[in-house]
Amino acid sequence: MRANLGFPLSIEYIRSAPVDDLLNALKAWLVRENPNCLMHPHGFFVVPLDRTESEDWRFHLWPEGPRIVAGMPAFIHTHDRHVESRILQGELTNVDYQVAAVAKEGRPLYNVGYGGDRYTRSTSNFLYKTATRVAAEIQNRKTLGKGECYRVERHAYHEAIASERLTTATLVWMHSRLPGPVHVVGCDGYPVKIEFQRVEHRAQEFAGHIVT
């Protein structure tokens, strides 16, 4: 069900609307409805806002301070949909990578899997180690502030870095799915299969971090 935010979830509106209007409406909805959300393995809160077969709207929030990482401390990854985000609070650095298979050295490539609905607490998340090792080279690195937008192409490798000195919040639209494996550039010293579950939270636990 689509969240009743008081504004349309359309990319045209999200790109142009005043940031504080979006943030105030989101915070009011989070406090009023206190929805369940999950902690992403990379240490930020994910709040679903709307989901259909063709698109997925989410609110992401990285609270100030150290982040708890689940599964494996490996942050270079892909998505099977285009990802378009607007920074509503704080600061985020998006890093795009060129990733290529290598015969020697490099890092292990993992595939991502889910044992059901990834937005459900009881769903198991999997990382499967492939036989491929890869090298990752930075192609572009851009730090974005409040009000700025960025896009990640589907099946492109990237890393999103939110400073621990700030609370960062983004509004995210994922769309135009193209089937294919989702990858993580992993780390050595971990098992062939890594399994974990995302921890569930209520929105009122972190809504106080949102400041306009």
C-alpha positions in Angstrom: 0.0 0.0 0.0 1.3 3.5 -0.9 2.2 5.7 2.1 -0.2 8.6 2.5 2.6 11.3 2.6 0.6 14.2 1.3 2.6 14.6 -1.8 2.8 12.5 -5.1 5.5 9.8 -5.4 6.5 10.8 -8.9 10.1 11.5 -10.0 9.1 14.8 -11.6 7.7 16.1 -8.3 10.4 14.7 -6.1 13.2 16.3 -8.3 11.7 19.7 -8.1 9.8 20.0 -4.8 11.3 22.0 -1.9 13.4 19.6 0.2 12.1 20.8 3.5 8.5 20.2 2.4 9.4 16.6 1.5 11.3 16.0 4.7 8.6 17.6 6.9 5.9 15.4 5.3 8.0 12.3 5.6 8.8 12.9 9.2 5.1 13.6 10.0 4.1 10.4 8.4 6.8 8.4 10.2 5.7 9.7 13.6 2.0 9.4 12.9 2.0 5.9 11.4 5.2 4.5 13.1 5.7 1.9 10.3 7.9 -1.1 10.5 11.2 -0.9 8.6 14.3 -3.0 8.3 18.0 -2.3 8.8 19.9 -2.7 5.6 23.1 -4.9 5.8 25.1 -1.8 5.1 23.9 -0.1 8.3 21.0 2.2 7.3 17.2 2.1 7.8 15.0 1.3 4.9 11.3 2.4 5.0 9.1 1.1 2.2 6.8 3.8 0.8 5.2 2.1 -2.2 5.8 -1.2 -4.1 4.4 -2.4 -7.4 5.6 -4.8 -10.1 7.2 -1.9 -11.9 8.6 0.4 -9.2 9.7 0.6 -5.6 9.8 3.8 -3.5 11.8 3.9 -0.3 13.1 6.3 2.3 16.7 5.6 3.5 18.2 7.0 6.7 21.8 6.7 8.0 21.8 8.0 11.6 24.9 9.9 12.8 27.5 7.7 14.4 29.0 4.2 13.7 27.1 1.9 11.4 26.5 -1.8 12.1 27.2 -3.9 9.0 25.7 -7.4 8.7 26.9 -10.3 6.6 30.1 -9.0 5.2 31.8 -5.5 5.2 31.7 -5.3 1.4 30.0 -2.2 -0.1 30.5 -2.3 -3.9 27.3 -3.8 -5.4 24.8 -3.7 -8.2 21.0 -3.4 -8.5 18.7 -5.1 -11.0 16.8 -1.8 -11.4 17.7 1.8 -12.1 18.1 3.7 -8.8 17.3 7.4 -8.6 17.8 9.3 -5.3 17.4 12.8 -3.9 19.4 13.8 -0.8 16.9 15.3 1.7 19.3 15.7 4.6 23.1 15.4 5.2 25.6 14.3 2.6 26.3 11.2 0.5 29.2 10.2 -1.7 28.3 8.0 -4.7 31.2 6.1 -6.2 30.9 4.4 -9.6 33.2 1.4 -10.4 34.4 -0.5 -13.4 34.6 -4.1 -12.4 36.4 -6.8 -14.4 37.3 -10.4 -13.9 40.9 -11.1 -13.2 43.0 -14.3 -13.3 45.0 -13.5 -10.2 44.6 -11.6 -7.0 41.4 -9.4 -7.0 38.5 -10.0 -4.7 35.7 -12.7 -4.8 32.5 -11.9 -6.5 29.3 -12.8 -4.6 25.7 -13.2 -5.9 22.8 -11.9 -3.7 19.8 -14.0 -3.0 16.6 -13.8 -0.9 14.6 -16.6 0.7 11.3 -14.7 0.2 10.2 -11.0 0.5 13.3 -9.0 1.3 11.1 -6.5 3.2 10.0 -9.1 5.7 12.0 -9.6 8.9 11.9 -13.4 8.7 13.3 -13.5 5.2 16.8 -14.9 4.9 19.4 -12.9 2.9 22.1 -14.8 1.2 25.5 -14.1 -0.4 26.8 -16.8 -2.6 30.5 -16.9 -3.5 31.1 -17.4 -7.3 34.2 -18.8 -8.9 35.0 -15.3 -10.3 37.5 -12.9 -8.9 37.4 -9.3 -9.9 39.2 -6.0 -9.7 37.3 -2.8 -9.1 38.5 0.6 -10.4 36.9 3.9 -9.5 35.3 5.6 -12.5 33.6 8.5 -10.9 33.2 9.8 -7.3 30.8 12.6 -6.4 29.7 14.0 -3.1 26.2 15.3 -3.0 24.5 17.6 -0.5 20.9 18.4 0.5 18.6 18.8 -2.5 20.9 17.1 -5.1 20.0 14.0 -7.1 21.9 11.1 -8.5 21.2 8.0 -10.6 22.7 4.5 -10.7 22.1 2.5 -13.8 20.8 -1.1 -13.3 23.6 -3.7 -13.1 26.2 -1.0 -12.7 28.6 -1.3 -9.8 28.5 1.5 -7.2 29.0 2.3 -3.5 27.1 4.8 -1.4 29.1 6.4 1.4 27.3 8.4 4.1 29.5 10.2 6.6 29.3 9.0 10.2 29.6 12.7 11.2 26.1 13.4 9.8 22.6 12.0 9.6 21.8 11.5 6.0 18.4 10.8 4.5 17.4 10.0 0.9 14.2 9.4 -1.1 14.8 6.6 -3.5 12.9 5.4 -6.7 13.9 2.0 -8.1 12.4 1.1 -11.5 12.7 -0.7 -14.9 13.9 -4.0 -13.6 16.2 -6.0 -15.9 16.5 -9.7 -14.8 20.0 -10.8 -14.0 22.2 -11.6 -10.9 22.8 -8.9 -8.3 26.4 -8.8 -7.3 28.6 -7.8 -4.3 32.3 -7.4 -4.6 33.2 -9.4 -1.5 36.1 -9.9 0.9 38.4 -12.8 1.4 38.2 -14.9 4.5 34.4 -15.4 4.4 32.4 -18.6 3.7 31.1 -19.6 0.3 27.5 -18.9 1.6 26.7 -16.1 4.0 23.2 -16.0 5.5 21.6 -13.4 7.7 18.3 -11.7 8.5 17.6 -8.0 8.5 16.7 -6.5 11.9 13.2 -4.9 12.2 12.7 -1.5 13.8 9.8 1.0 14.2 10.1 4.4 12.6 9.8 6.3 15.9 13.1 4.9 16.9 14.9 7.1 14.4 12.4 9.8 13.4 14.1 12.2 15.8 17.2 12.2 13.6 15.3 14.0 10.8 15.9 17.7 11.0 14.7 20.4 8.6 
